[in-house]
Amino acid sequence: MKAGTILIGIVVLIILIRQFVSSAFFYDRDRIQIVIYDETPAYYSLERGGNIHYVTTFAADSRTSVPGGYKEYRIGGLGRLVELEKKPDLFKKTFSRITGSMTDFYFYPRSMDIYYGNKEEFTIPSASVLFTYASNANMFDRLYLWLQFVGKRKTALDEVKIKKINQDDKILLSDQTFARQYLGFFYQKTLREENKTVQIIYQLSYSAAYNISRIIDGEGVRVVDVDKGEATSEKEISKKRCHITEKGSGSFSKTAYRLKNYFGCTLGRGEGRLSDIVFYLYNTEGDWE
């Protein structure tokens, strides 16, 4: 019995150490992007080690396209869609597409409601939200984020607004206008300074390639080409979610690793005609169209 208890303790300790080492405490990113989804969803972009922080809010009655083939959806109904589809990753994809940046963490109520209204006033996330809401953040991520917000006043965050378009009695979020107006606000300085260029190759869905290109651009990485390419083989595509190749040898760049980790791709060496990095979408197209 004693040996079993010790073994369980060792296993738990290993898990905790792994979570801590992989947590936001050790991120090498310049900014961390967070979605808090509730009555008034908000997107926070925090500068690590700095004082330039942004927040943008989303009225529940406004509508946007949800990646993955779901098309146009009310922001206030997104939580119910996530609940029905059992795909919380839709929070990450949807708000990444709107803002043109890579969402790191999302938080949402464990009991999902459908929200209505045009309220857009933001609040500083409370400890209750950060520690009790469902999330893709582990316990150390939650602690790190709480430390970033604790003691902050609303005046510490610059509010950015997404222009809305009234169309057929619907309120649509103009993500393209947002991208033009706030391009560079969510840049990762480290990736920008690496100055890597990316070519995106898709097979079927230009809209997926376009959505992904906006997100990559928004991170500070220059997309120089989006092109339709021929599949190498059906067998190869069926085995790969997506694949990234980078010129050169030795260690991969931070840019290549960031794309690999965010989109869940394989990573290897290869030669691109137009860019330092080539991003083959493969099966990722369906997730982002």
N, C-alpha and C positions, 0 to 999 in steps of 0.2 A: 504493500500500500504506500509506504514511504517513498520507495523508488518511483512508483507511478506518479505521485504528487510532484516529485522533483522533476521528472520528465515533462510533465504538463507545464510546470513553471518555466522550464528552459524553452519550451516551444513558444509559450506566450511572450517571453522576453525577446526571443528572436523576431517574432512578429512585430512587437513594439519598436524594436531597433530599426527594422526595415521600414516601418511606417515613418519613423522620425527622420531617417536619412533621406527618404524620398519626399518628405513634406516640403511645404512652402518655406520653411526655415532655411533650406539649402538651395532654393531656386536661384538660377543664375540670370533670371530675366530682370529687365529694368522696370517693367510694369507688371502688375497682376490685375487681371480683369475678372470681375465677380458679378453674377446675376443674383438678385434676390427677387424671387417670384412670389408675389402675394397680391393684395388688393390693388396696389400701385406698383407694378414691377419696376425695378431700378437696376441700372448697369453702372457699376463703379469701376473706375480705372485708377489704381493707386500706384504712385511712383515709389519704388523701393529705395529707401535711404534719401528721399527727397520730399519736397513740399508741394509738388504739382499734381493735384488729384482732380479727377473729373467724375461727374455723375450725370446720367441722363435717365429720364423717366418715360414710361409708356402708358398712356391712358388705356384702360381696359376695353373701351369701345373702338379703339383704333385697330386697323387690320393690317396684316402683313403676310407675305408668302412664307410657308413653313417648308423647309427642305425635306426631301424624301418622298416627293410626289403628293403631298397633302394640299398643295396650292394655297389659296388665300384663307386666312383664319383670323378670328378676333383674338387679340392679345389676351383678353379676359377668359377666353375659352381654351387657351393653350394647355393649361393645367389639366383640364378634363381629357383632352386629347392624349396627353402624356399618360394619364391614368388608364385610359381605355386601351391604348396601344402598348402599355408597359415599356415605354421608351423615354426615360428621363433625359437621355442624351439629346432629345429634341430641344430642350432648353438651351443647351450649348450651341447647337447648330443654328437655331432660329436667331438668337441674339448675336451670334457671330456674323451671320449673314447681314443683319440689319446694320450693325455698327462697323462692319468690315474690319474685325479684329478677332483674335483667338481667345475665346472665353476659357478661363482656367477653371473656375468653380461656379457651381449653381446651387442655390438653396431654395427649397419649396416646402409648403406645409405638408405634413404627413396625411392630413385629411383634406382632400382637394375640393374647393368650391369653384363655381363659375362667377366671375366678377363682371360688374357693369359700371359704366360711368366714365367721366372725362377727367377725373382727378389726376393731377400730376405732381403733387407736392412730395418731395422726398424726405426721408428721415435717415439718421445714422443707424445702421443695423445694431440691434440690441444683442446682449449676450444670449437672451432667450432664443432669438432667431438663429444666431450662429452656432449654438450648441444643441438645439432641439429639432430644427428643421431637417428634413431629409436632404441629402447632399452627396456629391461625389467627393467631398473633402473628408479626409480621415481626421482623427481626433487632434493630431498635431497641427494639421492645416487650420482647423477651426480655432485652435489656440493662437496661432500666428495671426490670423485675420482679426480675431478679437483684440489682440495687442495693437494692431494697426488702427482700429477704429476707436478704442477706448480713450475717452478724454477729448476726442475730436468734436468740434462744433460744426454746424452746417456751413459756416463761412470758410471752413478749411477746404471745401470742395467747390470747384468751378462747375456750374451747371451748363450743360450744352443741350440744345434743343433740336429735335428732329422735326423738320417741316412736314406738315400734313396736307393732303390733297383731298378735297371733297369731290367724289365721283359717284354718281348714281345713288345719292344719299348714303354713301359709305365714306368713312374717314380712313384714308390710306396713308401709311407712313412712306415718305419719300426717302428711301435708303440711298438712292443715287445722289440726291441733293445733299444728304447728310455726309456722304463720302467726299463730295467735292468741297463742302464747307469746312469739314473737320479733318481732312486728310493730314496725317502727321501727328494728330493729337495722341493717338494710342501707339505710336511707333515704339519698337524696342530699339533703343539706341545702339546696343551691342550688335544687333543684326544689321542695322543700317550701316554701321561702320565696317562690317565685313564686306559690304558692297557686292554680294553675290547676286547673279541674275538667274531667273528661272524661266524655263519654257514648259508649258502645260500641254500634254498630249491626251486627247480624249477620243473615244470611238463613236459614241452615239449622242451624248447630251452636251450641247454647247452651253446650255443654261447652267449645268453643274460646273463646267469649267469656268464660266464667268463668275459664278458665286465664289468659287475657291480662289480665283485670281484676285478678287476684291479683298478677300481676307488676308491673302499673302501680301498684297500691296499695303494693306493697312498696318501690317506688322513692321513695315519698313524694308521689305524685300522687293526688289524690282522685277515684275513679270514682263518679259520682253516679247513674248509670243504665246498665243493660244491657238493650237492647230489640231486639226483632225488627222489622226494617224491610223495606219493599218495595224490590225492586231497581229502580233507575232504568231500566235496560235491559240485556238480555242482552249486547248488543254492548259496552256500557261496562264491565260486570263482567269480560268475557273479556279486556279489555285491561289491567285494573288488578289488581295484587297486593293492594293495600289503599290507602286514601286517607284523609288527615287534613285536616280544615278547622279553621281558627282564626278567631275573631272579630277584628275590628279591621283596621288597616292598618299599613304600615311593616314593620319587622323582626318576624320570627316569634320567639316565646318559646323559651327553652332547652328547655322541656318539649316543645313541638311538634317541635323538631329532634331531640330524644332519641328520641321515638316514631318519627319518620320513619326515622332511621338504624338503629335497632335492629330494627324490623320490616320495613324495606325498602319503605316506602310513598311515594306521591306526596304533596305538600303544597300546600295552597292556602287561599284565604280563603273563608269561608262563615259563615252565621249558625246558631247552635244554640239550640234552645228552652230547654234545661236546663243547658247547660254552656258553658265557654269554648272547648273543643275537642271535635270530634266525630270519632270513629275508626270509619270504615267498613271492616269486615274483608274483604269481597269474597273473593278467592281465598286469603287467609291462613287461612281457617277450617280447611282441610284439613291445614295444617301444625301446628295447635295443638289439634285435637280429641282 
